[in-house]
Amino acid sequence: MVSWDKRVLPGDIIHYPGKQEADYYLYPPGIHGKEAAELLKKGKVPGMLCGDQLFLPPKTFCPDEEMSEGTVVEVEGPFLAALVTVIYEDFYGRSLEEPQVLGLITVPGAVGGYLGVIKADPEMVFPGMRVKPIFKKEEERTGAITDILYWVPEGD
């Protein structure tokens, strides 16, 4: 006899065949999400101050203090590409027309960072290089992290 509810280990995922339809999905922004979205709409990079510690991206609560609220702040930089990688092939092993540079963008002393595309010559990109964000046009911004189109080396 087969049972759909049978679990082998605690935590196993139970899968029920069929579809669950929804007219739309609503994702509330959370306690500080609206503040972070407003900064993105203004072309500014948001972070979260918890005491004297800066977190990128902003958190819902400060992780070191149970359920403690932090303060959403504009992060002015300098922004650094802490980690970089150059991608030459797609998921299927096909060569890309142009290599893509991805990086973990952070600021000195911050915890975490933003993942983003770095528009630069792959031969000139290195960990620790200074970058700056390039935002969508003001009228196209929605308050999402995708308002940051990409990052470029500082000085470009």
C-alpha positions as CSV (number, residue, x, y, z in Angstrom):
1,M,0.0,0.0,0.0
2,V,1.3,3.5,-0.9
3,S,0.6,6.5,1.2
4,W,1.2,10.1,0.0
5,D,1.7,11.1,3.7
6,K,4.5,8.6,4.4
7,R,7.7,10.1,5.5
8,V,11.0,8.4,5.8
9,L,12.9,11.0,7.8
10,P,11.6,14.0,9.8
11,G,11.8,17.0,7.6
12,D,11.3,15.1,4.4
13,I,9.2,17.1,1.9
14,I,5.8,15.7,1.2
15,H,4.7,16.2,-2.4
16,Y,1.1,16.1,-3.4
17,P,0.3,15.8,-7.1
18,G,-1.7,18.6,-8.7
19,K,-1.6,22.3,-9.1
20,Q,-2.3,25.2,-6.8
21,E,-3.5,28.2,-8.7
22,A,-3.2,31.7,-7.4
23,D,-4.4,34.9,-9.1
24,Y,-1.4,36.8,-7.9
25,Y,1.3,36.7,-5.2
26,L,1.7,39.4,-2.6
27,Y,5.0,39.7,-0.9
28,P,4.9,42.3,1.9
29,P,8.1,44.3,2.2
30,G,8.6,43.6,5.9
31,I,9.3,46.1,8.7
32,H,12.1,48.0,6.9
33,G,11.5,47.0,3.3
34,K,9.6,50.1,2.5
35,E,12.4,52.3,3.8
36,A,14.9,50.3,1.7
37,A,12.7,50.5,-1.4
38,E,12.4,54.3,-1.0
39,L,16.2,54.6,-1.0
40,L,16.5,52.5,-4.1
41,K,13.8,54.6,-5.9
42,K,16.0,57.6,-5.1
43,G,19.1,56.0,-6.6
44,K,20.7,55.2,-3.3
45,V,22.0,51.9,-1.9
46,P,20.3,50.8,1.4
47,G,22.0,49.1,4.4
48,M,21.0,48.4,8.0
49,L,22.7,49.8,11.0
50,C,22.5,47.5,14.1
51,G,24.4,49.4,16.8
52,D,27.7,50.2,15.1
53,Q,27.5,47.2,12.6
54,L,26.4,47.8,9.0
55,F,24.6,45.0,7.2
56,L,24.2,44.7,3.4
57,P,21.4,44.2,2.3
58,P,19.2,45.4,5.1
59,K,17.9,42.8,7.5
60,T,14.4,42.6,9.0
61,F,15.9,42.4,12.5
62,C,19.3,42.8,13.9
63,P,20.8,39.3,14.1
64,D,22.8,39.7,17.3
65,E,19.9,41.0,19.5
66,E,16.7,39.0,19.5
67,M,14.0,40.8,17.6
68,S,15.8,44.1,17.9
69,E,15.1,46.7,15.1
70,G,18.0,48.4,13.3
71,T,18.0,51.6,11.2
72,V,17.9,51.6,7.5
73,V,20.6,54.0,6.1
74,E,22.0,55.1,2.8
75,V,25.3,53.5,2.2
76,E,27.6,55.9,0.4
77,G,30.6,53.7,-0.1
78,P,33.4,53.3,-1.0
79,F,31.9,50.2,-2.7
80,L,34.4,47.4,-3.2
81,A,34.1,44.2,-5.3
82,A,35.1,41.9,-2.5
83,L,34.8,38.8,-4.6
84,V,34.8,38.6,-8.4
85,T,34.3,35.9,-11.0
86,V,34.3,35.9,-14.8
87,I,31.8,33.7,-16.6
88,Y,32.7,32.5,-20.1
89,E,30.1,29.8,-20.6
90,D,26.3,29.5,-20.0
91,F,24.8,26.6,-18.0
92,Y,24.9,24.4,-21.0
93,G,28.6,24.8,-21.7
94,R,28.2,27.1,-24.7
95,S,30.5,30.1,-25.0
96,L,29.0,33.5,-24.2
97,E,29.4,36.2,-26.8
98,E,30.9,38.4,-24.1
99,P,32.2,37.2,-20.7
100,Q,30.1,38.3,-17.7
101,V,31.7,39.6,-14.6
102,L,29.9,39.1,-11.3
103,G,30.9,40.4,-7.9
104,L,30.0,40.6,-4.3
105,I,29.8,44.3,-3.6
106,T,30.3,45.5,-0.1
107,V,31.9,48.4,1.9
108,P,34.7,48.2,4.4
109,G,33.6,46.8,7.7
110,A,30.1,45.7,6.5
111,V,28.6,42.3,7.0
112,G,27.4,40.8,3.7
113,G,27.0,42.5,0.4
114,Y,25.1,42.8,-2.9
115,L,25.6,40.4,-5.7
116,G,25.8,42.2,-9.0
117,V,27.0,42.4,-12.6
118,I,30.2,44.4,-13.0
119,K,30.5,46.1,-16.4
120,A,34.2,46.1,-17.0
121,D,36.9,44.5,-19.0
122,P,37.4,41.0,-17.4
123,E,41.2,41.4,-17.6
124,M,41.0,44.6,-15.4
125,V,38.7,43.3,-12.7
126,F,40.2,42.2,-9.3
127,P,39.0,41.6,-5.8
128,G,39.0,44.9,-3.8
129,M,38.5,47.1,-6.8
130,R,36.3,50.2,-6.2
131,V,33.0,50.2,-8.0
132,K,29.9,52.4,-8.2
133,P,26.3,51.5,-8.9
134,I,24.5,52.4,-12.1
135,F,20.8,52.7,-11.5
136,K,17.8,52.6,-13.9
137,K,16.4,55.9,-15.0
138,E,14.5,57.6,-12.2
139,E,11.1,57.1,-13.8
140,E,11.7,53.3,-14.3
141,R,12.7,52.6,-10.7
142,T,10.3,50.4,-8.6
143,G,12.1,50.2,-5.3
144,A,13.5,46.7,-6.1
145,I,17.2,45.7,-5.9
146,T,16.9,45.3,-9.7
147,D,16.9,49.2,-9.8
148,I,20.7,48.8,-9.7
149,L,21.4,47.8,-13.3
150,Y,25.0,47.0,-12.7
151,W,28.3,48.3,-11.2
152,V,31.2,49.9,-13.0
153,P,34.8,50.6,-11.9
154,E,34.9,53.9,-9.9
155,G,36.2,56.6,-12.3
156,D,34.3,55.3,-15.3
